[in-house]
Amino acid sequence: MDQSAPFPDQPGSVRTVGILGAGRVGTAVARQALPGGYAVALGTAKPPEDIELIVSFTAPGAVAKTAEDVIAGADLVILAIPLSHYRDLARHDFGGRIVIDAMNYWPPVDGTMAEFEGEESSSEVVQRLLPDARIVRALNHIGYHELEENALPPGAAGRQALALAGDDPAARAAVAEFLDRLGYDPVDAGPLRAARFFGAGFPLFGTRLDRAEMTAALHALRPAVAAGA
Ligand SMILES: NC(=O)c1ccc[n+]([C@@H]2O[C@H](COP(=O)([O-])OP(=O)(O)OC[C@H]3O[C@@H](n4cnc5c(N)ncnc54)[C@H](OP(=O)(O)O)[C@@H]3O)[C@@H](O)[C@H]2O)c1
């Protein structure tokens, strides 16, 4: 093992990462995951040969696959498609996989969608659509360009925190380890209903906080989470 490397050679329970969406977020996550030791596949609604060239440039080392094969081969799936297309995901079999939902509701881009206009986070809606996925909301409150620029090894001063929330504790633990290997301090916010507090329009969204600051901010919101707000 290379002791100078920021991470051990072998990832933990998650070794293969499948990303749906090969745009800004999908390829940025791929570029961060590859040096973390993960095998990475990317897929869109198009045939893989249509994205092979762009993937070879934007995420060298990742492979292009069909969306079905991306999911089937992944220990961890990441949803990085426009939320306006989220209903397309229902055609896939997620088979109980851990799924990071990085999608945000952004009406100027997505159009107005009534199901996302309420108080709950968009991930709660996505979880209802995909009952065979263990949804964890994460990676949504950091810009795709910052994901690479702000990454730091574990223990580095000022390392940025990323929040996560989901209803499956084991899935949350796996995602926390993944975020750590991407270069961030994970902060577990608890159940999926807590995800609304790091969604668009909330102060945590797009704000660079370290672990202590993020933990304190989420702690302040905890009564609302506990009350099921
Ligand atoms: N941009 C950011 O900084 C940022 C940060 C955090 C979260 N997010 C969220 O992450 C998501 C992706 O954002 P982005 O900026 O990466 O978007 P993007 O650059 O437009 O990329 C979207 C990708 O999704 C693919 N796609 C579209 N419909 C699909 C489907 N039904 N199945 C599989 N793939 C599909 C697109 O393929 P085609 O090109 O073939 O359509 C494209 O590769 C959005 O929900 C956004 O709100 C964005």
The ligand as a Gaussian input file, in Angstrom:
#p B3LYP/6-31G(d) Opt

LIG

0 1
 N      -24.566000      21.742000     -12.322000
 C      -24.287000      21.667000     -11.010000
 O      -23.335000      22.287000     -10.493000
 C      -25.130000      20.791000     -10.125000
 C      -24.734000      20.570000      -8.791000
 C      -25.449000      19.692000      -7.997000
 C      -26.556000      19.039000      -8.523000
 N      -26.956000      19.278000      -9.817000
 C      -28.090000      18.511000     -10.329000
 O      -27.539000      17.377000     -11.006000
 C      -28.366000      17.032000     -12.124000
 C      -27.505000      17.043000     -13.385000
 O      -27.012000      18.362000     -13.585000
 P      -25.925000      18.646000     -14.724000
 O      -25.547000      20.069000     -14.548000
 O      -24.878000      17.602000     -14.705000
 O      -26.815000      18.449000     -16.047000
 P      -26.312000      18.275000     -17.543000
 O      -24.929000      18.804000     -17.683000
 O      -27.398000      18.841000     -18.396000
 O      -26.234000      16.681000     -17.758000
 C      -27.379000      15.883000     -17.679000
 C      -27.036000      14.485000     -18.175000
 O      -28.179000      13.637000     -17.944000
 C      -28.421000      12.889000     -19.148000
 N      -29.816000      12.465000     -19.171000
 C      -30.906000      13.196000     -19.471000
 N      -32.011000      12.445000     -19.369000
 C      -31.608000      11.202000     -19.015000
 C      -32.289000       9.984000     -18.759000
 N      -33.622000       9.882000     -18.838000
 N      -31.553000       8.889000     -18.413000
 C      -30.203000       8.966000     -18.322000
 N      -29.504000      10.106000     -18.557000
 C      -30.204000      11.210000     -18.891000
 C      -28.030000      13.850000     -20.249000
 O      -27.863000      13.176000     -21.461000
 P      -28.177000      13.960000     -22.857000
 O      -27.090000      14.976000     -23.012000
 O      -28.141000      12.878000     -23.859000
 O      -29.546000      14.579000     -22.694000
 C      -26.736000      14.407000     -19.676000
 O      -25.673000      13.507000     -19.883000
 C      -29.498000      18.058000     -12.151000
 O      -30.623000      17.511000     -11.520000
 C      -28.950000      19.233000     -11.352000
 O      -29.964000      19.961000     -10.718000
 C      -26.256000      20.130000     -10.626000

